[in-house]
Amino acid sequence: MQQFSLAANIIRRHKRWFIALSSLPLFGMVAAFGTAPDTLTTDLVQEVTVDSLELPAPMATDSGNFDFWREERIRSGDTLQSILRRMDVSDEEIQKVLASDPGAHGLGKLAARRTLLGRVTAQGRLLSLRYLASDTELISVERIQEQFRITQKAIALEPQVIMRSGTIRHSLFGATDGANVPDSIASEMAEVFSGEIDFHRDLRKDDRFSVVYEAFFHEGRLVKTGQLLAAEFINNGTILRALHFVDSQGNSGYFTPEGKSLKRAFLKSPLPFTRITSGFSNARYHPVLKEWRAHRGIDYGAPTGTPVRAVADATVTFAGWQRGYGNLVVLNHQKPYSTAYGHLSRFAKGIKRGSRVRQGDLIGYVGKTGLATGPHLHYEFRVNNVQKNPLAMKLPSAFPLDNRLKSQFAAKSAPHLNKLDLLRHHNVAGLD
Ligand SMILES: [Zn+2]
């Protein structure tokens, strides 16, 4: 139990979904899998994937381009304008939305911690926007040619379990967009596997993914995504699987099918893998890597201001200027490990000598201070204060579920495991 509660902090931030999850009947899709997997025919697989047709077909998008779903969590002080800007909606479009009098329709007051779901083209055109003002009230903004129509109505949410899979051709987000996987689910998948894969470096063409997640609909339209329930990632031939599990106390986390936590003592990368840092349509976001041997560190090329996070729980032992490093943060982890982050443009709030950070906490922002030709993060992994190549090291890893939880886990995760199997077979069939 003690060990498991450690896992709980991985996804503390998803707590509100756990509540939703435990109170929802997920039978809709599970029922389809009541049959033994080997009796499933290709037809049924088709039927199951067709079930995930719920995302409205892209409407009149700029030809030859694509659009994607963005889901933005509302922060205190946010306005409709600030959120649309975060969704990369163009200023011109924002003006059009504002001209349609969103305040009169309840979009003037946005509740912090709720989310706005938007469909946006790569050119910043807004196609639609959905906001659940409460669990029973939906405000929608739909594009009609060059104008927006806002409607507001009482609804009942229909939960569904969605299955999707895809193959990486150019970038992770390109592939998840292609498979109609919402942004929030794609980022969560990258996060869940971030102890195993450094998506900045390890991603390969023809890598494949499958995701099983919860989503909420109204009249067949997606209004909110929920928890990522299961995921598979095949990276350079290696199969990784993650299953979400909530124990009876409400602690939750992602585990391998064998019941090992996917939380790692160290994240593989100090830069979170997001649409912006993923190399999505712009080469300058790609990591710039030098030969480790000569360099004693790993460089991640990223725009100034990209957030840098602590790879493990730590105490800050240095936050200041140091010769070639420029603005530098040094973190002391469990002995004998420490990490260093150089060339930062600035430090995160509260980061100073002696402060404590948790894995994933923001510590600063990418910059080009010190001896740097362009903006990048210089990252060092040290053992007894000597730089080591973290990619070549066996690092302390997962803690397993205890036996009692293991049987609960096996029972609860079996249906999702079946879905991953099904998606895999479907994928393989699709390659013929
Ligand atoms: Zn460097």
Residues whose N, C-alpha, C, O or C-beta is under 5 A from the ligand:
A	BS01	ZN	G297 I298 D299 H378
